[in-house]
Amino acid sequence: MQEPRAFCRAVMHDYERQWSRATGHGVRHPLRLKMERLQSWCDQACTATEFEARLVESQESDDVGAELLADELLPLWRAVRAGGALPFQQE
């Protein structure tokens, strides 16, 4: 799963699972912000190097959703690139 779109889809699936179990969350809930940003990233084709650069750049973003997402995804992405699995796929 070292292809960015496959990685994004796997993470999105987990976020959707979390969201469906949650109740009473508002539209601006951090999980929802991350899901919105991740959806746009799922729709964009890029190389693994470009994706990692986007994550690093987004960590410094003024966009709270992008920053939250990048802070969470960068270590996961690096682990996957090194041959690991996503934590929620190990269960």
Backbone as numpy.savetxt, mean C-alpha at the origin, in Angstrom:
# Nx Ny Nz CAx CAy CAz Cx Cy Cz
5.95 -12.02 -6.32 5.12 -10.84 -6.32 6.00 -9.58 -6.32
7.02 -9.61 -7.10 7.92 -8.47 -7.13 7.48 -7.43 -8.16
6.31 -7.60 -8.71 5.75 -6.64 -9.64 4.85 -5.69 -8.85
5.04 -4.38 -9.00 4.30 -3.41 -8.17 2.78 -3.55 -8.21
2.21 -3.80 -9.37 0.75 -3.88 -9.45 0.22 -5.08 -8.67
0.90 -6.21 -8.75 0.49 -7.40 -7.99 0.62 -7.13 -6.49
1.69 -6.48 -6.10 1.89 -6.12 -4.70 0.76 -5.21 -4.22
0.46 -4.17 -5.00 -0.61 -3.24 -4.62 -1.96 -3.94 -4.51
-2.25 -4.82 -5.45 -3.53 -5.55 -5.40 -3.61 -6.44 -4.17
-2.51 -7.07 -3.79 -2.51 -7.93 -2.60 -2.74 -7.11 -1.34
-2.09 -5.97 -1.25 -2.27 -5.10 -0.08 -3.69 -4.54 -0.08
-4.20 -4.16 -1.25 -5.56 -3.63 -1.33 -6.56 -4.67 -0.86
-6.35 -5.91 -1.23 -7.25 -6.98 -0.79 -7.28 -7.05 0.74
-6.12 -6.94 1.36 -6.07 -6.98 2.82 -6.75 -5.75 3.43
-6.52 -4.58 2.85 -7.18 -3.37 3.35 -8.70 -3.49 3.23
-9.17 -4.03 2.11 -10.62 -4.21 1.94 -11.18 -5.17 2.98
-10.42 -6.20 3.29 -10.84 -7.14 4.33 -10.95 -6.43 5.67
-9.94 -5.62 5.99 -9.97 -4.86 7.25 -11.16 -3.90 7.27
-11.40 -3.22 6.15 -12.47 -2.23 6.10 -13.84 -2.90 6.26
-14.01 -4.06 5.65 -15.30 -4.74 5.74 -15.60 -5.21 7.16
-14.56 -5.47 7.94 -14.75 -5.89 9.33 -14.97 -4.72 10.27
-14.58 -3.54 9.84 -14.70 -2.35 10.69 -16.10 -1.75 10.54
-16.56 -1.13 11.60 -17.84 -0.44 11.53 -17.68 0.95 12.12
-18.45 1.87 11.59 -18.47 3.21 12.15 -17.31 4.11 11.75
-16.53 3.70 10.75 -15.42 4.55 10.33 -15.92 5.63 9.38
-15.36 6.81 9.55 -15.71 7.93 8.68 -14.92 7.88 7.38
-15.32 8.72 6.45 -14.70 8.79 5.13 -13.22 9.17 5.24
-12.85 9.94 6.25 -11.46 10.38 6.38 -10.65 9.48 7.31
-11.13 8.31 7.60 -10.39 7.36 8.43 -9.06 7.04 7.73
-7.96 6.89 8.47 -6.66 6.63 7.85 -6.65 5.42 6.91
-7.36 4.36 7.25 -7.40 3.20 6.37 -8.04 3.57 5.04
-9.09 4.35 5.10 -9.77 4.77 3.87 -8.85 5.64 3.02
-8.10 6.54 3.67 -7.16 7.39 2.94 -6.11 6.53 2.23
-5.61 5.52 2.94 -4.61 4.64 2.34 -5.20 3.86 1.18
-6.44 3.40 1.32 -7.08 2.64 0.25 -7.26 3.50 -1.00
-7.66 4.75 -0.82 -7.86 5.63 -1.97 -6.56 5.85 -2.72
-5.50 6.12 -1.99 -4.20 6.34 -2.63 -3.70 5.05 -3.29
-3.82 3.94 -2.59 -3.34 2.67 -3.12 -4.08 2.32 -4.40
-5.37 2.60 -4.48 -6.13 2.31 -5.69 -5.53 3.04 -6.88
-5.16 4.30 -6.69 -4.57 5.05 -7.81 -3.21 4.45 -8.19
-2.46 3.95 -7.20 -1.18 3.33 -7.50 -1.37 1.98 -8.19
-2.42 1.25 -7.85 -2.71 -0.03 -8.50 -2.98 0.18 -9.99
-3.55 1.32 -10.32 -3.95 1.62 -11.69 -2.80 2.13 -12.54
-1.66 2.42 -11.93 -0.52 2.99 -12.66 0.55 1.92 -12.87
0.98 1.80 -14.10 2.05 0.86 -14.41 3.40 1.52 -14.15
4.29 0.80 -13.50 5.63 1.31 -13.27 6.56 0.14 -12.97
7.84 0.41 -13.04 8.82 -0.63 -12.73 8.96 -0.73 -11.21
9.61 -1.79 -10.77 9.85 -1.97 -9.34 10.69 -0.81 -8.78
11.68 -0.37 -9.54 12.53 0.74 -9.10 11.74 2.04 -9.00
10.89 2.29 -9.98 10.05 3.49 -9.95 9.07 3.45 -8.79
8.52 2.28 -8.51 7.58 2.14 -7.41 8.26 2.43 -6.07
9.45 1.87 -5.88 10.16 2.13 -4.64 10.51 3.61 -4.50
10.90 4.24 -5.60 11.19 5.68 -5.58 9.94 6.47 -5.21
8.78 6.05 -5.72 7.52 6.71 -5.37 7.23 6.59 -3.88
7.49 5.42 -3.32 7.26 5.21 -1.90 8.18 6.11 -1.06
9.45 6.16 -1.42 10.41 6.98 -0.68 10.00 8.45 -0.76
9.64 8.90 -1.95 9.22 10.29 -2.14 7.93 10.59 -1.37
7.03 9.65 -1.36 5.74 9.86 -0.69 5.87 9.93 0.83
6.93 9.36 1.37 7.15 9.45 2.82 7.34 10.90 3.26
7.74 11.76 2.35 7.97 13.17 2.67 6.84 14.05 2.15
5.76 13.46 1.70 4.66 14.18 1.08 3.85 14.99 2.08
3.26 16.08 1.59 2.31 16.84 2.39 0.93 16.18 2.37
0.74 15.22 1.48 -0.50 14.47 1.37 -0.49 13.39 2.45
-1.36 13.55 3.45 -1.38 12.64 4.59 -1.64 11.20 4.15
-2.54 11.00 3.22 -2.84 9.65 2.75 -1.63 8.99 2.11
-0.92 9.74 1.28 0.27 9.20 0.61 1.36 8.90 1.62
1.53 9.78 2.59 2.57 9.57 3.60 2.27 8.34 4.47
1.03 8.21 4.92 0.64 7.04 5.71 0.87 5.74 4.93
0.46 5.77 3.69 0.59 4.57 2.87 2.06 4.22 2.64
2.86 5.20 2.30 4.28 4.94 2.03 5.00 4.45 3.28
4.68 5.03 4.43 5.31 4.58 5.68 5.01 3.11 5.96
3.83 2.69 5.59 3.45 1.29 5.83 3.99 0.36 4.75
3.94 0.81 3.50 4.28 -0.08 2.40 5.76 -0.24 2.12
6.56 0.79 2.36 7.97 0.69 2.00 8.68 -0.50 2.65
8.54 -0.71 3.96 9.19 -1.90 4.53 8.62 -3.22 3.99
7.32 -3.24 3.72 6.70 -4.45 3.15 7.24 -4.71 1.75
7.31 -3.66 0.95 7.80 -3.78 -0.42 9.24 -4.27 -0.43
10.06 -3.71 0.43 11.47 -4.12 0.49 11.59 -5.58 0.93
10.75 -6.01 1.84 10.77 -7.41 2.28 10.36 -8.34 1.14
9.33 -7.96 0.39 8.87 -8.76 -0.74 9.95 -8.81 -1.82
10.58 -7.69 -2.08 11.66 -7.65 -3.09 12.82 -8.55 -2.68
13.01 -8.71 -1.38 14.10 -9.56 -0.88 13.69 -11.03 -0.83
12.48 -11.34 -1.29 12.03 -12.73 -1.35 11.07 -13.15 -0.25
10.70 -12.21 0.61 9.77 -12.53 1.69 8.32 -12.49 1.24
7.45 -12.79 2.15 6.01 -12.75 1.89 5.39 -11.63 2.70
4.24 -11.19 2.27 3.49 -10.20 3.05 3.01 -10.86 4.33
3.01 -10.14 5.45 2.63 -10.74 6.73 1.26 -11.41 6.71
0.30 -10.82 6.04 -1.05 -11.38 6.03 -1.16 -12.57 5.10
-0.14 -12.86 4.31 -0.16 -14.04 3.45 0.51 -15.23 4.11
1.12 -15.01 5.26 1.80 -16.08 5.97 0.87 -16.84 6.89
-0.32 -16.34 7.11 -1.26 -16.95 8.04 -1.88 -18.21 7.49
